[in-house]
Amino acid sequence: MNDSPTERPRSRRRPVAAVETTNRSERYRTLRRPYQPWQIFSADRVEALHEAALGLLENTGLKVLSAAARERLRSAGCLVDEASNMVRIDRGLVAAAIASAPGTIQLRSRSAHRAVVLDEQALTFGPVSGPPNVALSDGSRRPGRLKDYADGIRLCQTFDVMHLLGAFTEPQDIPVDIRQLEMVHAQVTLSDKIPHTYSRGSGQIADCFEQIRIANGLTVEEFRQTPCTYTIINTNSPRVLDAPMADGIMDFAAAGQVQMITPFTLAGAMAPVTIAGALMLAHAETLGGLVLAQITRPGAPVVYGSFTSNVDLRSGSPAFGTPEYVHAQVGAGQMARFVGLPWRSSGATASNLPDAQAAYESQMSLWGALVGGANFVLHGAGWLEGGLSSSFEKFILDIEQLQMMAEMLSPVGSTDEDFAADAIAEAGPGGHFFGTQHTMARYRDAFYSPLVSDWRNHGSWFNDGAQSATERASRICTELLQSFTPPPMDPAVLEELEAFKRRRIEEGGSPPAG
């Protein structure tokens, strides 16, 4: 018997019906982590680390540079030494704060399909945030501009795998007293995703909140009950909470908006040289901030942030994407789950170019976040030079990586149709599957289609210009920005936003906190 498919009776073939699929990009809007996170500490060591942090807070304390924060902590029962600004926090207050902080946080967006839920299984991404410089394709860099900042927002809006916005770069061509007005205005008019807000003093925070409230169409009281934006609170390790950050904790808690309390601890520099020691210090600092948030407003939404890496002990330079960085991420994830809070991690590299070093360090960072169980990964796309520069080319390259990771986390079909027994029979021994009914019904969406990767053979690639991945990313970025269309906004809302921004600029804005 000849089993070649060309001699099989045609009557056996059925009409090909396309399998219904969801647009891949839209599937990235809500990612869930299907795998259990790794652990580097046993349960008893997690508890011991927590107890050590409680002892540090109780016996040694934190230096809190905000007089208002010290007074609030004193009123809650903390021991405050005004001469040294040291605050010692009772472990009972920490336990109460942990109990009152929500384990699930829902963030509203002005478009319902852009809303974000942060819970134990969530996986969300945000872009590079805060660099003062923009890296250029020739290896040089220049100070960030408002146009660069706005282009970063446009790129975030373009890709569904970006869930929250960030400060792609610091627009240094805008005076600091009005900078926050331009930055938030760009976010809420160019994107319908969750905006980022800096904590740079109560006046600036109030400006940002008002713009976000207007964009979401909320009353003042509705805004206080509806998380719509987030900020990053960085402690000044070791054991210092400076005034803008402490005041930001209280402002965000009072307004019911999301704060991600994130100690920046570099093992061997501003933290102990051991990963466990660096994590214990960071845990204590996070818990101290959590207490301040919860005594300001019980139930205030707080995310457990971590940014622990190591330094090069030969030069003192920060290092990212290292094995130690991965260990620190996994350990921080364990501590966040121990206290029942959503966990924020980061993608990072120390490379100065979007080159091979940037790729493998960024991927190591991303793997650490994924296997550690991160719920939000900031600096997920565009980070260079240890956070001193953002890069448009790196952003596109990172988006490719994030989308591939999102595909990897997608469930794998295992129905009888997925087993494809009929297709195997139809192809026959030594045949191929290009033309089988099973393939024809699925080929449009069977596999991930790359954004940047070039899978052509050498001849085709060479004859078409022999471009590197970075060069292709630059071209893709330019094309996307040229074709960008912002999401629609009610003209009345847009006019209200414009009027508020004009008025506040005419009034001089608000100076950042010192």
N, C-alpha and C positions, 0 to 999 in steps of 0.2 A: 504493500500500500504506500502510495506517495502522499506524504503529509504536507507538501508545500502549500502555502495559502492560495497560490494562484489556481490550484485545481480543486479547491473546496467549493461546493455548490453555492452559488450566490444567494440562493433562497434562505440560507442560514443568517444572512446579515440583516440586522434590524435598523430602522431609521436612527440616526445619531441625534440624541438629545443632549444639549449642553447642560452640564452640572451647574446648578445655581451657586454662585460664589459671592462673597462680600468683598468689595474693593479692599485690597491689601492695606492700603494706607489708612482707611477708615478703621480697620481692625486694630491699628496701633493706638487708637484713641483711648482704649481701656485695656491695659495690660494687667494680667494677673500672674503672679509667680507660682508655677505649678510644683516646684521642687522644695524640699525641706532645706533650710539653710545649714551651712557648715557650722561646726563648733570647734573652737580651739581650747576652750576651758570646760572642765567638768562642772556639773551643777554646783558642787560644794565650793569650787574655786570662784564661780560667778558670785555666789553669796558672800564669800570671804572678801572679794574685791569691793562689793557694795558696802560691807561692814567697815572696811578700811576707809572708804570715802566718807562714810558717816562719821567715823572717828576724826578724820581730818577736819570736817566742817565743825564738829562739836568742840574739839580741843585746840585747833589752830585757827581755823576760820578763813574767810575771804576778805580782801581789802576792797571796800566799796566806796567809790569816789563821789557818788551822788548823795548829797545831804538829804534829799527827799527820800531816796531809797533807804538810807540808813534809818531815818525816822520811821518809815513804814515797817521795816524789819524789827526795830526796837519795839514798836507797838504790838507786833505779833508775838513778842517774847524772846527775841534774839538778844544776845549780850553784845553791846556795841561800845567800843572804845573810841571816843571822838578824837583823842590825841593821835591815834595811829590809823583811824578809819577802818579798823579791823572789826569784822562782824562774825560772831560765833553762832552757829545755827543748830538748835537742838534736833536730835534725830526724830523726835515726835512731830515736829513741823515738817520734816522731809516726808515722813510717812503720810501725813495728812495731804501734802501737796501731790504726792503720787496717787493717792486715792481719788482726788478731785479732778485730776487732769484727764481729759477724754482719750480713750484709746483709738477712736475713729474720728477723723476730721473730714467734713464735707466742705469743699470750697465752691462757691457759686461763680459762674462766669456769665457774661452778658448774652452768650449763646448757650442754650441748655446742653448741647452735645459737647461743649468744652468744659463742663463741670468736672471736678477732680475729687475723688474720694481717697483719702490716705488711711489705710488700715493695714493689718498685718500682712496681707497677701498682695497689696497694691504694688505696682512698679511704675513710677513716673519719672520723666526726665526734664531737665531744664538746661539752658545753654551756659556757656562761660559767662561769668558775671563779675564786673568790677575792675578789669584791667585798665590802667591809665593809657596804654599804648595799643596801637593797631600794627600788627606785623604785615609787612609788604612782601610781594612775591620775589623781590630781589634780595631778601634777607635783612633789609633795613627795617626800621619801624618809625612811627611818628605818633604824636599825641592824638588821642581819640577826639573825634568831632561829633557834633549832633547828627550829621548825616550818617556817619558810621553806626552810631547808636540806633538810628531809625532803620538803617539797612539790616542790622542784626534782628530787630523786631520783625521786619518783613520776612526774613528767612525763617525765623521761628514760626511765624504764622503759616508758612508754606508747607511745613512738614508735620504730619499728625503725630509723629513719634516725639515731638516736643510738646509737653503738656503745660508747663508753666514758663513764664517769661523771666528774663533777667537783664541785668545791666551789661549788655554785650561789651561796651567800653564806656569809660568815663568821658563825657563830652566836655572837654576842657576849653572849648571855644565859647562856652556859655558861662556867665558869672555864677559863682556858687550860690548866691542868694536867690536866684531864680531858676537854677538848674533843675531842681526837682519838678518845677512846673512843666518845663519842656519835656523832661523824660517821661513823666507819667502821661502827659498829653499824647506823646507818640505811642505809648503802649496801648492806651484805650481807644485810639482812633485807627491805628494800623493793625490791630489784632483784637480778637475776641477771646483770647486766652487769659489765664490768671496772671495779673500784673504783679511785679516785684516793687517793693518800696524800701528805700533806705531808711535807717534809723539815725537821723542826723539832727536831732533836736525836735522838741514838741511842735514848734512853729512849722517846720518843714513837713513833719508827719501829718499835721492837720491839713496842710495844702494838698498833700497826696490823697489822704482819705476823702476829702471833699470831691476831688476829681473822679475818684473811683466810685463814690456813692452816686454821683450824677450819671456816670456812664452806665451803671447798673439799674438806674431808675428807682432807687430806694429812698425812703425817708431816713432821717437821722437815726431814729430808733430801730428801724428795720436793718440799717447798716450795722448797728451794734450787735444785732442778733444773727448776722449773716457773714461768715468769713468769706471775703472777696479778694484778699491780697495777703502777701506774706513778706516777712523780712528775715534777714539773717542777723542774729545777735552773736557777735564774737567776743568771748572773754579775752582778756589780755593776760595770757598765761605767763608765769605761774601765779594763780590765785589773785588776780586783780579784775574787778568789774568796773570799768571806767564810767564816767558820768553819762555820756551819750547812750551807751549800751544799757545801763541800768534804767535810765529814764525811758528808753525805747521799750524795754520789757514792760514797764508800767503802762505806757501809752497804748501799746498793742493789746495788752491784757484788758485794759479798761474799755477799748473799742471792740473787743471780741474778735480781733484779727489774728492771723497765724504768725507765730514767731518760731524760728528754728534756732535754738540755743546751741551754738557750735564753738567749743573751744578749739583754737588752732594750736595744737601741741606738736612740736617737733622733738622727737626723742633724741636726747643728747645735747639739746640746746635749751629750749624753755620747758622741757619736761625730762623726767628721768630717762636714762639711756635704755632701760628695759621697756619692752612693749607693754608689759603688765603695769609697770609703774606709770608710764605715760597715760595709759587708759584709766588708771585709778584717779590720777589728777584730773583728767578731762571729765570723768564721771562726777567727781565732787563739784567741779565748776558748773556743770550742767544742772546738777541737783540744786545748787545754790540759786541759779537763775530761775529754776522751776518754782522754788519756794516763793521768790519775789513775785512771779507772775500769778501764782495761785492765791497769795494773800491779797493781791490787788483785786482779783476777780476769780473766785472759785469756779472751776470749769473752763478757764481760759484755754484756748487751743495752743498747745505747745508740741513741737516736734523735737525729738532728741537728735541733735546734730553731732557729727563727728568729723574731724579733719586731723587725724593723727598720722604722721609719717616720721621719717628719720632724716638726719642730716648726714652729709659726707663729713666724717670726723677729720678728714685731712684738710678740708677747706672751709668747713662750716656752712657750705651751701645746702639749701633744702634739696631733698631727693624725692621723687614721686614715681609711682608705678613700680616700686621695689617689692621684694618678698615681704619686707617688714610692713610696708603699706597695706598689703593684702591681709597680713596677720592682724593688723590694727583694725581694719574694716570688719573682719569677721568677729573679733572680740567686741567691738563697739556695737555691732548688731545684737550680740548676745545680751549686752547690758541694756540696750533699748527695750528688748523684749522682756527682760527681767522686770523692768519698771512699767511695762505696758504702754509704751509710747511709740507712735510711728517714728521711723528712723530715716534720717537724711545722711547720705554719703556723697562722694564726689568722684569725678573723673579728672585725672591730672597727669601732666608730664612736665619734666624740667627742660625738655628740648627747646631750642631756639628757633627751629624750623619745623614745618610739617613734613618731616622726613621719617626714615625708618625708626629712629629712636622715639619720635613722637608716637608712631603707630604702636610699637610694642609696649611702651610705658602706658599709653592710654588704654590699651586692651588689658593689660594687667590690672590697672585701676578699675576698669569696668568689671572684670571678672571678680575682683574682690568685693565690689558692691553687690553683684548678682548672687554669688555664693554666700555672701554674708547676710542676704535677705533685705537689702535696702528697699525702702518704699519710695524714696525720692532721691535721684542722683543729680545734683547740681554740677555745673561745669561739664555737662555731658558732651558738649560739642563746641569746639573753637578755642580751647585753652592752650596756651603756649607759654614757655619761659617761666614756669613756676607761677603763673597767674599774673605776670607783669604785662603780657600782651595777649590780645585776641587775634584770631586769624580767620578770614573768610574761607580760605582754602581748607584750613583744618576743620572748620565747621562742616563743610560739605563732606569731607572724608569721614568725619565722626558720625554724621547722619547715616552714611552707608553702613557703618559698623553697628549703630543702634538699631537700624531697621533689620539687619541680619540677626542681631540678638533677639529682637522681637519675634522674628520668624522662628528662631530656635525654640522659643518659649511657647509657641503655638501648639495646641494639641495635635497629635498625630492620629489620623483616621484609622480605624481598625474594623470597619464594617465588612460584611461579605463582599460588597462591591469594591472596597479598597484592596481586598486580597487578589482581585483581578484574575480569577481562575479562567473566566471566559476569554480574556485578552491573551492569556498565555496559550490557550488552545488555539485561538485565532491566529496568533503569530506563527505557531508551529516551530518544530525544531530547527534551529539555525536561522529563523526568520528575524524580523524586527517589529517594533511596536509603534513606529511612526504613524502608520495608517490604521491601526486598530480602532474599533468603535470606542473603546475605553479611553484611548489617548485623545481621539478627536473630540470627545465630549468634555475633556478637561484641559486641553493644551493651553488655552488662553491664560489660565491661572494656576497651572500645575506647580510651577516653581517660582521662587523669588526672582524678580527681574532687577538687575543691579542698577544703581544710580551712577556709579563712577567706574566700576570694574569694566575692563575691556577684555572680552573672552575670544577675540578673533585670533587667527593664526599670525605668526610673525610677519609674513609678507603683507597681509592686509593692514596690520597695525603700522608697519614701517612705511608703507606707501601712503598712508593717511596722515603722516606727520610725526609718527613715533613719539606721541605725547606720553609723558609720565602721568601717574594718577593725580599728582598735584596740579599739573597743567590742565588736565581734564576738569578737575574740581573748580579751578579758576574760571574756566569757560562756562561751566554749568551755573556757577554763582552769578556771573554777569547776565546770563540769559534769564535766570529766574527773577533777578531784580528788575530787569527791563520789562518783564511781562507781568509784574506783580499788580494785583488789584486788591485793595483793602476790603474787609468784610463790610457789609452795609450797616449804616447807623442812621437812626431817626434824625432828620435834619434839625428838629427842635432840640434834641439832646446835644447834637454837635454844636449848635449855636450857644447853648448854655455853657458847654465846656469852653468854647472859645472866649465867651464873655468873662467867665471866671478867670481864665488864664490872663487875659488882657488886664483885668482889674488888679490882680495880684502883682503882675509885673509893674504896672504903674505905681503901685503902693510900695514897690521895692522888694517884694518877696519876703523871705525870712532867712536870716543868717544861720549857717550850720552851728550846732553846738560845739563848744570848744573842748 
